[in-house]
Amino acid sequence: MKNTQIVIALVALGAGFVLGYLTHRNGWIPVSVREGVREAAGVGSGAVESPMPAGEWYPQTFVPGIDAETREQMASLGYLQASEAAPPVSGVVQFVPSLTQAGLNLYVDGHAPEAVLMDAQGEVLHTWSYPFEEVWPNYSPPEYVRNTGDKYWRRVHLLPNGDLLAIHDGIGMICVDKDSKLKWVYDKRAHHDLAVTEDDEIYVLTRTEHVVPRIDPERIVLEPGISVLSMDGTELRHVSLWECFENSPYAHVLEGLKGIVDVFHDNTIQVFDGSQANRSPLFAKGKVLVSIWTLDAIAIVNLDTKTVEWYLAGMWDAQHESELLPNGNMIIFDNRGDGGQSRILEFDSFTQEIVWSYRGTEERPFHTEWLENGNTLITETKNGRAFEVTPKGETVWEFVNPNQVDQDGMTLIAALWEVERVPEGYVEEWLTDQKD
């Protein structure tokens, strides 16, 4: 089916304001308000008797009697470390070798700044970790920020030599080597997503927290940008995404964003490798596809000319994970455009004809990776579960996150942010040396 990867971030919405992991539009609230909301809701965020670190571990069901306004504020807290009751089993609970795509599994979750590489049977082959406080010892969250960004790695990228790039969402990005020794730090509020090109450059979404009079003359906003780094962490350039829109025929779409702190909430980046430039100059090497949550839109950006060359909205609502596929189509996670429900859409990049779709449900938040053998690897984020299914829907591999915590009389399972299938040959050299 598809020989590519897409990471889907589904947030369950609707009656009751189910706790998702996103901070929604206009949902950035001061830390002081967050503390008051927690107290009013009767849920804690302090230390617990557990090997898990102190953090934000919320039961999915609120204390009865909470008013609607408080529930809505709670729904905006975002990126929770855990919210669902843990099942009675953990680890790899199902595996059909003959039908499973070969490879290793790399995952990150809400329990700690740590990444785990394991085989198909669940045996841990390698882990990376690094204490947040040793990177940013004097860190204090600003007035508007998710206060779970220091608790875990939101997204990682494994390099062939065993180095790992890791994002502390809204705070910065670090690189550690295969022995978890810190190599460098980039502290300009990296968030959500990154991409590494064949030219050994790192593209990462960033935000600059400052007053921009043409956006809002009175208060701080999070100006969206893209930073390009060398492999040693040196910033090569930084481009404002807001400025790219201002310089484009699509500048008018910015008018509706005035008054929003997180003006774009951009959440996905893909750097074109030029392999499809023959289809359209839009797909030339180095151009960037981004997903912009507040606009319900995706856009192709030329960082050299600092302009937006292509823009598409109207087919989805609160989307994530836009990606250009090898077949020339695009794929996107439509968070709630299917009558309030979620779906994945593959569509023709030029005609917008929908050629394939997969509908999710409110109860099943997930990330998805399409595998070379035609199977699909699905991660249910808040349920802490990943499983691989064949095109016929048969489950051939299943993993339940073993990282769990006891909180307020409940055992909660850590949110599973991403599970990625890694080809064994990709890390064979250093992993073999490690075993020897």
C-alpha positions in Angstrom: 0.0 0.0 0.0 2.1 2.9 1.2 5.8 3.1 1.6 5.9 6.1 3.9 5.3 7.2 7.4 2.8 9.6 8.8 2.4 10.4 12.5 -1.2 11.2 13.5 -2.1 13.1 16.6 -5.8 12.6 17.4 -7.5 14.5 20.1 -10.9 13.3 21.4 -13.3 16.1 21.5 -17.0 16.5 22.2 -19.4 16.4 25.2 -17.5 16.4 28.4 -14.4 17.9 27.0 -12.3 14.7 27.1 -8.7 15.4 28.1 -6.7 15.3 24.9 -3.1 16.3 24.5 -3.5 19.4 22.5 -3.9 22.9 23.8 -6.8 24.2 21.7 -7.4 27.5 20.0 -7.4 30.4 22.5 -6.6 27.8 25.1 -3.2 29.0 26.4 -3.8 29.9 30.0 -1.4 31.2 32.6 0.3 28.8 35.0 -1.4 30.5 37.9 -4.8 29.7 36.4 -3.7 26.2 35.7 -3.0 25.6 39.3 -6.4 27.0 40.3 -8.2 24.8 37.8 -6.4 21.7 39.1 -7.4 22.6 42.7 -11.0 23.2 41.6 -11.2 20.0 39.7 -9.8 18.0 42.6 -7.0 16.4 40.7 -3.3 16.6 41.6 -0.1 17.0 39.8 2.5 16.5 42.5 4.8 13.8 43.5 3.4 10.2 43.7 4.7 7.0 45.2 5.9 5.5 41.9 9.1 5.1 39.9 7.4 7.6 37.5 8.5 11.3 37.9 6.3 13.9 39.4 4.1 15.5 36.7 0.7 15.8 35.3 -1.2 12.5 35.6 -5.0 13.1 35.3 -7.8 10.6 35.5 -10.0 10.7 32.3 -13.2 11.2 34.3 -13.5 14.4 36.3 -14.8 14.8 39.8 -18.6 15.2 39.7 -20.0 18.7 39.9 -17.3 20.6 38.0 -18.9 23.4 36.1 -18.6 23.7 32.3 -16.1 26.6 32.3 -13.7 24.6 34.5 -14.1 21.6 32.3 -13.2 23.7 29.2 -10.1 25.1 31.0 -9.1 21.6 31.9 -9.4 20.5 28.3 -6.9 23.2 27.4 -4.2 22.0 29.8 -2.9 19.8 27.0 -0.2 17.2 26.4 -1.0 15.2 29.5 1.4 12.5 30.6 -1.4 10.1 31.3 -5.1 10.1 31.5 -6.4 6.6 30.9 -6.7 3.6 33.2 -4.1 1.0 32.6 -5.1 -2.5 31.3 -4.1 -5.6 33.2 -1.4 -6.6 30.6 1.7 -4.8 29.3 4.5 -5.3 26.8 4.1 -7.2 23.5 0.9 -9.2 23.9 0.6 -10.4 20.3 3.1 -11.2 17.6 2.7 -13.1 14.3 6.2 -13.2 12.8 5.2 -14.3 9.3 2.8 -11.4 8.9 4.6 -8.6 10.7 6.8 -6.0 9.0 10.4 -6.8 10.0 12.3 -4.2 12.0 12.7 -2.7 15.4 10.4 -0.3 17.3 11.4 3.1 18.7 9.0 4.8 21.0 8.6 7.8 23.3 5.9 8.3 25.9 4.7 10.6 28.6 6.5 9.1 31.6 10.0 10.6 31.2 12.5 12.2 28.8 13.4 8.8 27.4 13.3 6.9 24.1 13.3 3.1 23.9 14.4 0.8 21.1 13.0 -2.7 21.3 12.6 -5.7 19.1 9.3 -7.3 17.9 9.1 -9.4 21.0 9.4 -6.4 23.3 13.0 -7.0 24.4 14.6 -3.6 25.1 17.7 -3.3 23.0 18.7 0.3 23.9 17.4 3.3 25.7 18.3 7.0 25.6 17.5 9.5 28.4 18.8 12.7 29.7 17.5 14.7 32.8 15.8 17.9 31.8 17.2 19.8 34.8 20.7 19.2 33.7 20.0 20.8 30.4 18.0 23.8 31.7 18.8 23.9 35.5 17.2 27.3 36.0 14.1 26.7 33.8 11.0 28.5 34.8 8.0 28.3 32.5 6.8 31.6 31.1 3.3 32.8 31.5 2.0 31.1 28.4 3.4 27.6 27.9 2.5 24.0 28.3 3.9 23.0 31.6 4.5 19.3 30.6 7.2 20.1 28.1 9.9 19.4 30.6 8.6 16.0 31.6 9.2 14.0 28.5 10.4 14.0 24.9 7.5 14.9 22.5 9.3 13.8 19.3 12.6 12.1 18.6 14.6 11.3 15.5 17.2 8.5 15.4 20.3 8.9 13.4 22.2 6.0 11.8 25.1 6.4 14.2 22.9 6.1 17.3 22.6 9.8 18.0 19.1 10.9 19.0 17.5 14.3 18.4 14.8 14.9 21.0 12.3 17.8 21.4 11.1 19.1 24.8 7.9 20.6 23.4 7.8 24.4 23.5 11.2 24.5 25.2 14.0 23.3 23.0 15.8 20.4 21.3 18.8 18.4 22.4 21.1 15.8 20.8 22.4 12.9 22.8 24.8 10.2 21.5 24.1 6.4 21.7 25.4 6.5 25.3 23.0 9.3 26.3 25.8 11.8 26.6 24.7 15.3 25.7 26.2 16.6 22.5 24.4 19.9 22.0 21.4 22.0 23.0 19.1 24.2 20.9 17.0 26.3 23.2 14.8 28.4 20.9 11.4 26.8 21.7 11.4 23.9 19.4 8.1 22.2 19.3 6.0 19.4 17.7 8.1 18.2 14.8 11.4 18.1 13.0 12.9 16.7 9.8 16.4 15.7 8.8 17.4 16.0 5.1 19.7 14.0 3.0 22.0 17.0 3.1 22.4 16.6 6.9 20.4 19.6 7.9 17.8 19.6 10.6 14.6 21.6 10.1 12.6 22.2 13.3 9.4 24.1 14.1 10.1 26.9 16.6 8.3 29.8 18.3 9.6 33.2 19.3 7.8 34.6 22.4 7.7 38.3 22.0 5.5 41.3 21.2 5.1 41.8 17.5 3.1 45.0 17.0 1.8 44.1 13.5 0.3 40.9 15.1 -0.7 42.3 18.5 0.5 45.6 19.7 -0.2 45.0 23.3 0.7 41.4 24.3 3.1 38.7 23.7 2.5 36.2 21.0 4.3 33.0 19.9 5.5 33.9 16.4 5.9 30.7 14.4 9.1 29.9 12.6 11.3 27.3 11.1 14.9 26.9 12.2 17.5 25.1 10.1 20.4 23.6 12.0 23.6 21.8 11.1 24.2 18.4 12.6 26.3 19.9 15.3 23.4 22.1 16.4 24.5 25.3 14.9 21.7 27.5 13.6 22.2 28.1 9.9 19.1 30.3 9.5 15.7 31.1 10.9 12.6 32.1 8.9 9.4 33.5 10.3 6.4 31.6 9.0 4.2 34.7 9.7 6.5 36.8 7.5 6.2 34.2 4.7 2.5 34.5 4.7 2.7 38.3 4.8 4.9 38.2 1.7 2.4 35.9 -0.2 -1.0 36.2 -2.0 -2.4 34.5 1.1 -1.7 37.3 3.6 -5.4 38.0 4.0 -5.9 34.7 6.0 -3.8 36.2 8.9 -6.5 38.7 9.8 -8.6 36.1 11.6 -5.7 35.2 13.9 -5.3 38.6 15.7 -5.8 38.2 19.4 -4.5 34.6 19.5 -1.3 33.9 21.5 -0.3 30.7 19.7 -1.1 32.3 16.3 -0.4 29.3 14.1 -0.1 26.2 16.3 1.8 24.7 13.4 2.3 21.0 14.1 4.0 19.2 11.1 6.9 19.8 8.8 8.1 18.0 5.7 11.1 19.1 3.6 10.8 18.0 0.0 13.7 16.0 -1.4 13.1 17.0 -5.0 12.1 13.5 -6.1 8.8 14.7 -7.3 9.9 18.1 -8.8 9.0 16.7 -12.2 5.3 16.7 -11.2 5.4 20.4 -10.2 7.8 23.1 -9.3 6.0 23.3 -6.0 7.7 20.0 -5.0 11.2 21.2 -5.7 14.0 20.2 -3.3 14.1 22.3 -0.2 10.5 23.6 -0.2 8.6 22.9 3.0 5.1 21.6 3.7 3.6 22.7 7.0 0.3 22.1 8.7 -1.2 25.2 10.5 -3.8 24.2 13.0 -5.4 27.6 13.7 -6.1 28.1 9.9 -7.3 24.5 9.3 -4.8 24.7 6.4 -1.6 23.3 4.9 0.9 25.3 2.9 4.0 24.9 0.8 6.7 27.5 1.9 9.7 28.6 0.0 12.2 29.5 2.7 14.7 31.1 0.3 12.2 33.7 -1.0 10.3 33.8 2.4 6.9 33.3 0.8 4.0 30.9 0.7 3.6 29.4 -2.8 0.5 27.1 -2.2 -2.2 27.0 0.4 -5.1 24.6 0.9 -8.0 24.6 3.4 -11.6 23.6 3.5 -11.4 19.8 3.3 -10.6 19.2 7.0 -10.8 20.7 10.5 -7.9 20.9 13.0 -5.6 18.8 10.9 -2.2 17.4 11.6 0.6 15.4 9.8 0.3 16.6 6.2 2.7 14.7 4.0 3.5 14.4 0.3 3.6 10.7 -0.7 5.9 9.0 -3.2 2.9 8.6 -5.5 2.3 12.4 -5.7 -0.8 12.4 -3.5 -0.9 14.0 -0.1 -2.1 12.5 3.1 -3.4 14.3 6.2 -4.9 13.6 9.5 -8.3 15.3 9.6 -8.9 15.7 13.3 -12.6 16.5 13.4 -13.8 17.3 9.9 -15.9 14.1 9.4 -19.0 15.3 11.2 -16.9 16.0 14.3 -15.1 12.6 14.0 -11.6 11.9 12.9 -10.2 10.4 9.7 -7.1 10.1 7.5 -7.4 11.4 4.0 -5.2 10.6 1.0 -6.0 13.0 -1.8 -4.8 14.1 -5.2 -2.5 17.1 -4.7 -3.9 18.9 -7.7 -7.6 17.9 -8.0 -8.2 17.3 -4.3 -10.0 14.1 -5.1 -10.1 11.8 -2.1 -8.6 8.5 -3.1 -8.4 6.7 0.2 -9.6 7.3 3.8 -9.6 5.7 7.2 -12.1 6.8 9.8 -11.1 6.8 13.4 -13.3 7.3 16.5 -13.4 9.7 19.4 -12.3 6.8 21.7 -9.2 5.9 19.6 -6.5 8.5 19.6 -3.6 7.3 17.4 -0.4 7.8 15.5 -0.1 5.8 12.2 2.8 4.5 10.2 2.3 2.7 6.9 4.8 -0.1 6.5 6.5 -1.5 3.4 4.6 -4.8 3.5 1.3 -3.0 3.3 0.5 -3.3 7.0 -0.4 -0.3 9.2 1.2 0.4 12.5 -1.2 2.3 14.8 -0.5 4.0 18.1 -3.4 4.8 20.4 -1.8 7.7 22.2 -3.8 8.2 25.4 -4.5 4.5 25.7 -0.8 3.7 25.6 -1.2 1.0 23.0 0.3 0.2 19.6 -0.7 -2.5 17.1 0.0 -3.5 13.6 -2.8 -4.6 11.3 -2.9 -6.1 7.8 -4.8 -4.6 4.9 -7.6 -7.0 5.9 -7.7 -5.6 9.4 -6.1 -8.6 11.1 -3.9 -7.6 14.1 -0.5 -9.2 13.9 1.4 -7.3 16.5 0.3 -5.5 19.7 2.2 -3.6 22.4 0.9 -2.1 25.6 3.0 0.5 27.3 4.6 -0.9 30.5 5.1 2.6 31.9 2.3 3.2 34.4 1.6 5.1 37.6 -0.6 4.9 40.6 -2.5 8.2 41.0 -5.5 8.9 43.3 -6.4 5.3 43.6 -6.1 4.6 39.9 -3.4 3.0 37.8 -2.9 5.2 34.7 -1.0 4.3 31.6 1.5 6.8 30.2 0.5 8.4 26.9 2.4 6.8 24.0 3.4 9.7 21.7 5.0 7.8 18.9 6.0 4.3 17.9 8.1 4.0 14.8 9.2 0.9 12.9 13.0 1.1 12.3 14.7 -1.1 9.7 17.2 -3.3 11.4 19.9 -2.4 9.0 19.5 1.3 9.8 21.2 0.9 13.2 23.0 -2.5 12.7 26.6 -1.2 13.0 26.5 0.6 16.3 23.9 -1.7 17.8 26.1 -4.8 17.0 29.1 -3.0 18.5 27.1 -2.3 21.6 26.3 -6.0 22.0 29.9 -7.0 21.5 
